């Protein structure tokens, strides 16, 4: 299960994407590495990884 910080950050990021009218195509929690992956944007150009501590990075 995601940590509370991960969950809070995911909600914040999804809300920010939604407010910017960016569609979210993929939202996945990976149990093996304990990260959340979000892929969004009209051309799938936004990819994010959320770590257990709630920090996140863009995926190149």
Biopython code that builds the backbone (N, CA, C, O; Angstrom):
import numpy as np
from Bio.PDB.StructureBuilder import StructureBuilder

atoms = [
    (1, "UNK", "N", (0.832, -1.187, 0.000)),
    (1, "UNK", "CA", (0.000, 0.000, 0.000)),
    (1, "UNK", "C", (0.876, 1.250, 0.000)),
    (1, "UNK", "O", (1.951, 1.258, 0.598)),
    (2, "UNK", "N", (0.421, 2.290, -0.661)),
    (2, "UNK", "CA", (1.163, 3.547, -0.650)),
    (2, "UNK", "C", (1.212, 4.152, 0.760)),
    (2, "UNK", "O", (0.320, 3.931, 1.579)),
    (3, "UNK", "N", (2.262, 4.910, 1.016)),
    (3, "UNK", "CA", (2.347, 5.620, 2.292)),
    (3, "UNK", "C", (1.370, 6.789, 2.273)),
    (3, "UNK", "O", (0.863, 7.170, 1.218)),
    (4, "UNK", "N", (1.113, 7.355, 3.451)),
    (4, "UNK", "CA", (0.207, 8.500, 3.539)),
    (4, "UNK", "C", (0.771, 9.688, 2.761)),
    (4, "UNK", "O", (0.027, 10.388, 2.076)),
    (5, "UNK", "N", (2.081, 9.919, 2.863)),
    (5, "UNK", "CA", (2.699, 11.025, 2.121)),
    (5, "UNK", "C", (2.589, 10.806, 0.615)),
    (5, "UNK", "O", (2.334, 11.749, -0.133)),
    (6, "UNK", "N", (2.779, 9.568, 0.171)),
    (6, "UNK", "CA", (2.628, 9.245, -1.254)),
    (6, "UNK", "C", (1.200, 9.520, -1.705)),
    (6, "UNK", "O", (0.975, 10.122, -2.755)),
    (7, "UNK", "N", (0.252, 9.079, -0.913)),
    (7, "UNK", "CA", (-1.161, 9.287, -1.259)),
    (7, "UNK", "C", (-1.511, 10.766, -1.339)),
    (7, "UNK", "O", (-2.178, 11.200, -2.278)),
    (8, "UNK", "N", (-1.060, 11.539, -0.356)),
    (8, "UNK", "CA", (-1.344, 12.975, -0.350)),
    (8, "UNK", "C", (-0.722, 13.664, -1.561)),
    (8, "UNK", "O", (-1.355, 14.511, -2.191)),
    (9, "UNK", "N", (0.522, 13.298, -1.887)),
    (9, "UNK", "CA", (1.196, 13.890, -3.042)),
    (9, "UNK", "C", (0.498, 13.495, -4.337)),
    (9, "UNK", "O", (0.354, 14.320, -5.239)),
    (10, "UNK", "N", (0.067, 12.248, -4.438)),
    (10, "UNK", "CA", (-0.637, 11.783, -5.638)),
    (10, "UNK", "C", (-1.929, 12.565, -5.837)),
    (10, "UNK", "O", (-2.254, 12.959, -6.956)),
    (11, "UNK", "N", (-2.657, 12.786, -4.763)),
    (11, "UNK", "CA", (-3.896, 13.573, -4.865)),
    (11, "UNK", "C", (-3.589, 14.985, -5.325)),
    (11, "UNK", "O", (-4.269, 15.520, -6.201)),
    (12, "UNK", "N", (-2.560, 15.594, -4.733)),
    (12, "UNK", "CA", (-2.168, 16.955, -5.114)),
    (12, "UNK", "C", (-1.782, 17.030, -6.590)),
    (12, "UNK", "O", (-2.223, 17.928, -7.307)),
    (13, "UNK", "N", (-0.955, 16.082, -7.043)),
    (13, "UNK", "CA", (-0.507, 16.100, -8.445)),
    (13, "UNK", "C", (-1.656, 15.844, -9.413)),
    (13, "UNK", "O", (-1.756, 16.503, -10.447)),
    (14, "UNK", "N", (-2.515, 14.899, -9.084)),
    (14, "UNK", "CA", (-3.660, 14.617, -9.958)),
    (14, "UNK", "C", (-4.601, 15.819, -10.023)),
    (14, "UNK", "O", (-5.140, 16.129, -11.086)),
    (15, "UNK", "N", (-4.799, 16.498, -8.890)),
    (15, "UNK", "CA", (-5.635, 17.698, -8.882)),
    (15, "UNK", "C", (-4.999, 18.804, -9.713)),
    (15, "UNK", "O", (-5.694, 19.509, -10.444)),
    (16, "UNK", "N", (-3.685, 18.960, -9.606)),
    (16, "UNK", "CA", (-2.979, 19.974, -10.405)),
    (16, "UNK", "C", (-3.083, 19.677, -11.895)),
    (16, "UNK", "O", (-3.313, 20.582, -12.697)),
    (17, "UNK", "N", (-2.914, 18.413, -12.265)),
    (17, "UNK", "CA", (-3.066, 18.027, -13.669)),
    (17, "UNK", "C", (-4.487, 18.290, -14.155)),
    (17, "UNK", "O", (-4.688, 18.805, -15.255)),
    (18, "UNK", "N", (-5.455, 17.941, -13.343)),
    (18, "UNK", "CA", (-6.851, 18.147, -13.704)),
    (18, "UNK", "C", (-7.174, 19.637, -13.849)),
    (18, "UNK", "O", (-7.880, 20.032, -14.776)),
    (19, "UNK", "N", (-6.664, 20.449, -12.946)),
    (19, "UNK", "CA", (-6.892, 21.897, -13.024)),
    (19, "UNK", "C", (-6.282, 22.490, -14.281)),
    (19, "UNK", "O", (-6.744, 23.519, -14.774)),
    (20, "UNK", "N", (-5.246, 21.844, -14.801)),
    (20, "UNK", "CA", (-4.586, 22.296, -16.032)),
    (20, "UNK", "C", (-5.187, 21.635, -17.269)),
    (20, "UNK", "O", (-4.641, 21.762, -18.365)),
    (21, "UNK", "N", (-6.301, 20.934, -17.105)),
    (21, "UNK", "CA", (-6.996, 20.247, -18.201)),
    (21, "UNK", "C", (-6.105, 19.225, -18.898)),
    (21, "UNK", "O", (-6.178, 19.058, -20.116)),
    (22, "UNK", "N", (-5.263, 18.539, -18.120)),
    (22, "UNK", "CA", (-4.408, 17.483, -18.652)),
    (22, "UNK", "C", (-5.019, 16.127, -18.320)),
    (22, "UNK", "O", (-5.242, 15.832, -17.146)),
    (23, "UNK", "N", (-5.294, 15.301, -19.314)),
    (23, "UNK", "CA", (-5.854, 13.979, -19.038)),
    (23, "UNK", "C", (-4.807, 13.074, -18.379)),
    (23, "UNK", "O", (-3.623, 13.130, -18.710)),
    (24, "UNK", "N", (-5.261, 12.250, -17.450)),
    (24, "UNK", "CA", (-4.397, 11.271, -16.790)),
    (24, "UNK", "C", (-4.682, 9.924, -17.440)),
    (24, "UNK", "O", (-5.809, 9.430, -17.391)),
    (25, "UNK", "N", (-3.659, 9.331, -18.047)),
    (25, "UNK", "CA", (-3.836, 8.084, -18.786)),
    (25, "UNK", "C", (-3.462, 6.856, -17.974)),
    (25, "UNK", "O", (-4.103, 5.811, -18.095)),
    (26, "UNK", "N", (-2.425, 6.973, -17.146)),
    (26, "UNK", "CA", (-1.961, 5.831, -16.359)),
    (26, "UNK", "C", (-1.722, 6.292, -14.925)),
    (26, "UNK", "O", (-1.081, 7.315, -14.684)),
    (27, "UNK", "N", (-2.246, 5.524, -13.989)),
    (27, "UNK", "CA", (-1.984, 5.735, -12.558)),
    (27, "UNK", "C", (-1.739, 4.345, -11.991)),
    (27, "UNK", "O", (-2.652, 3.520, -11.951)),
    (28, "UNK", "N", (-0.512, 4.081, -11.553)),
    (28, "UNK", "CA", (-0.168, 2.717, -11.142)),
    (28, "UNK", "C", (0.728, 2.729, -9.914)),
    (28, "UNK", "O", (1.685, 3.498, -9.831)),
    (29, "UNK", "N", (0.402, 1.867, -8.967)),
    (29, "UNK", "CA", (1.260, 1.649, -7.806)),
    (29, "UNK", "C", (2.040, 0.365, -8.032)),
    (29, "UNK", "O", (1.451, -0.691, -8.266)),
    (30, "UNK", "N", (3.353, 0.451, -7.962)),
    (30, "UNK", "CA", (4.216, -0.712, -8.158)),
    (30, "UNK", "C", (4.645, -1.225, -6.789)),
    (30, "UNK", "O", (5.412, -0.568, -6.085)),
    (31, "UNK", "N", (4.149, -2.398, -6.417)),
    (31, "UNK", "CA", (4.432, -2.959, -5.097)),
    (31, "UNK", "C", (5.882, -3.387, -4.927)),
    (31, "UNK", "O", (6.386, -3.420, -3.805)),
    (32, "UNK", "N", (6.553, -3.712, -6.012)),
    (32, "UNK", "CA", (7.928, -4.201, -5.882)),
    (32, "UNK", "C", (8.899, -3.079, -5.517)),
    (32, "UNK", "O", (9.789, -3.277, -4.691)),
    (33, "UNK", "N", (8.737, -1.911, -6.121)),
    (33, "UNK", "CA", (9.626, -0.789, -5.809)),
    (33, "UNK", "C", (8.946, 0.285, -4.964)),
    (33, "UNK", "O", (9.571, 1.280, -4.597)),
    (34, "UNK", "N", (7.666, 0.081, -4.659)),
    (34, "UNK", "CA", (6.871, 0.959, -3.790)),
    (34, "UNK", "C", (6.841, 2.403, -4.291)),
    (34, "UNK", "O", (7.071, 3.352, -3.541)),
    (35, "UNK", "N", (6.549, 2.534, -5.587)),
    (35, "UNK", "CA", (6.412, 3.855, -6.191)),
    (35, "UNK", "C", (5.069, 3.952, -6.902)),
    (35, "UNK", "O", (4.457, 2.944, -7.255)),
    (36, "UNK", "N", (4.628, 5.186, -7.104)),
    (36, "UNK", "CA", (3.434, 5.461, -7.898)),
    (36, "UNK", "C", (3.902, 6.100, -9.198)),
    (36, "UNK", "O", (4.733, 7.008, -9.188)),
    (37, "UNK", "N", (3.367, 5.624, -10.310)),
    (37, "UNK", "CA", (3.687, 6.160, -11.631)),
    (37, "UNK", "C", (2.438, 6.818, -12.192)),
    (37, "UNK", "O", (1.360, 6.223, -12.194)),
    (38, "UNK", "N", (2.585, 8.042, -12.666)),
    (38, "UNK", "CA", (1.482, 8.765, -13.298)),
    (38, "UNK", "C", (1.939, 9.205, -14.679)),
    (38, "UNK", "O", (2.990, 9.829, -14.823)),
    (39, "UNK", "N", (1.147, 8.879, -15.694)),
    (39, "UNK", "CA", (1.409, 9.348, -17.052)),
    (39, "UNK", "C", (0.214, 10.174, -17.484)),
    (39, "UNK", "O", (-0.929, 9.726, -17.394)),
    (40, "UNK", "N", (0.487, 11.392, -17.957)),
    (40, "UNK", "CA", (-0.603, 12.311, -18.264)),
    (40, "UNK", "C", (-0.225, 13.201, -19.447)),
    (40, "UNK", "O", (0.871, 13.105, -19.997)),
    (41, "UNK", "N", (-1.152, 14.055, -19.814)),
    (41, "UNK", "CA", (-0.937, 15.018, -20.890)),
    (41, "UNK", "C", (-1.645, 14.598, -22.157)),
    (41, "UNK", "O", (-1.924, 13.420, -22.376)),
    (42, "UNK", "N", (-1.930, 15.582, -22.981)),
    (42, "UNK", "CA", (-2.661, 15.285, -24.216)),
    (42, "UNK", "C", (-1.851, 14.418, -25.162)),
    (42, "UNK", "O", (-2.418, 13.703, -25.989)),
    (43, "UNK", "N", (-0.524, 14.475, -25.047)),
    (43, "UNK", "CA", (0.329, 13.628, -25.883)),
    (43, "UNK", "C", (1.156, 12.675, -25.028)),
    (43, "UNK", "O", (2.214, 12.214, -25.456)),
    (44, "UNK", "N", (0.677, 12.378, -23.822)),
    (44, "UNK", "CA", (1.390, 11.510, -22.870)),
    (44, "UNK", "C", (2.782, 12.039, -22.537)),
    (44, "UNK", "O", (3.677, 11.257, -22.216)),
    (45, "UNK", "N", (2.973, 13.337, -22.608)),
    (45, "UNK", "CA", (4.285, 13.928, -22.399)),
    (45, "UNK", "C", (4.663, 14.171, -20.953)),
    (45, "UNK", "O", (5.776, 14.617, -20.677)),
    (46, "UNK", "N", (3.763, 13.888, -20.023)),
    (46, "UNK", "CA", (4.046, 14.093, -18.601)),
    (46, "UNK", "C", (4.110, 12.729, -17.930)),
    (46, "UNK", "O", (3.137, 11.975, -17.946)),
    (47, "UNK", "N", (5.251, 12.416, -17.345)),
    (47, "UNK", "CA", (5.420, 11.158, -16.619)),
    (47, "UNK", "C", (6.078, 11.482, -15.283)),
    (47, "UNK", "O", (7.101, 12.164, -15.227)),
    (48, "UNK", "N", (5.470, 10.980, -14.207)),
    (48, "UNK", "CA", (5.933, 11.276, -12.859)),
    (48, "UNK", "C", (6.117, 9.993, -12.063)),
    (48, "UNK", "O", (5.379, 9.025, -12.248)),
    (49, "UNK", "N", (7.102, 9.993, -11.177)),
    (49, "UNK", "CA", (7.308, 8.899, -10.231)),
    (49, "UNK", "C", (7.236, 9.485, -8.828)),
    (49, "UNK", "O", (7.938, 10.446, -8.514)),
    (50, "UNK", "N", (6.390, 8.906, -7.991)),
    (50, "UNK", "CA", (6.273, 9.331, -6.599)),
    (50, "UNK", "C", (6.928, 8.290, -5.708)),
    (50, "UNK", "O", (6.586, 7.108, -5.750)),
    (51, "UNK", "N", (7.869, 8.749, -4.906)),
    (51, "UNK", "CA", (8.587, 7.855, -4.009)),
    (51, "UNK", "C", (7.841, 7.718, -2.685)),
    (51, "UNK", "O", (6.890, 8.454, -2.423)),
    (52, "UNK", "N", (8.276, 6.773, -1.852)),
    (52, "UNK", "CA", (7.619, 6.499, -0.579)),
    (52, "UNK", "C", (7.559, 7.713, 0.347)),
    (52, "UNK", "O", (6.605, 7.867, 1.111)),
    (53, "UNK", "N", (8.582, 8.578, 0.279)),
    (53, "UNK", "CA", (8.633, 9.727, 1.179)),
    (53, "UNK", "C", (7.781, 10.899, 0.701)),
    (53, "UNK", "O", (7.759, 11.950, 1.342)),
    (54, "UNK", "N", (7.077, 10.727, -0.424)),
    (54, "UNK", "CA", (6.209, 11.775, -0.950)),
    (54, "UNK", "C", (6.880, 12.669, -1.966)),
    (54, "UNK", "O", (6.211, 13.471, -2.618)),
    (55, "UNK", "N", (8.210, 12.549, -2.117)),
    (55, "UNK", "CA", (8.908, 13.322, -3.150)),
    (55, "UNK", "C", (8.628, 12.709, -4.508)),
    (55, "UNK", "O", (8.371, 11.510, -4.621)),
    (56, "UNK", "N", (8.679, 13.535, -5.532)),
    (56, "UNK", "CA", (8.405, 13.048, -6.874)),
    (56, "UNK", "C", (9.373, 13.661, -7.863)),
    (56, "UNK", "O", (9.983, 14.696, -7.595)),
    (57, "UNK", "N", (9.508, 13.008, -9.019)),
    (57, "UNK", "CA", (10.379, 13.449, -10.090)),
    (57, "UNK", "C", (9.686, 13.225, -11.429)),
    (57, "UNK", "O", (8.848, 12.336, -11.575)),
    (58, "UNK", "N", (10.058, 14.051, -12.397)),
    (58, "UNK", "CA", (9.650, 13.794, -13.777)),
    (58, "UNK", "C", (10.473, 12.629, -14.310)),
    (58, "UNK", "O", (11.649, 12.485, -13.974)),
    (59, "UNK", "N", (9.860, 11.814, -15.127)),
    (59, "UNK", "CA", (10.583, 10.724, -15.791)),
    (59, "UNK", "C", (11.013, 11.260, -17.148)),
    (59, "UNK", "O", (10.183, 11.753, -17.911)),
    (60, "UNK", "N", (12.304, 11.168, -17.456)),
    (60, "UNK", "CA", (12.785, 11.699, -18.749)),
    (60, "UNK", "C", (12.268, 10.882, -19.923)),
    (60, "UNK", "O", (12.576, 11.192, -21.074)),
]
sb = StructureBuilder()
sb.init_structure("model")
sb.init_model(0)
sb.init_chain("A")
sb.init_seg("    ")
for serial, (resi, resn, name, xyz) in enumerate(atoms, 1):
    if name == "N":
        sb.init_residue(resn, " ", resi, " ")
    sb.init_atom(name, np.array(xyz, "f"), 0.0, 1.0, " ", f" {name:<3s}", serial, name[0])
structure = sb.get_structure()
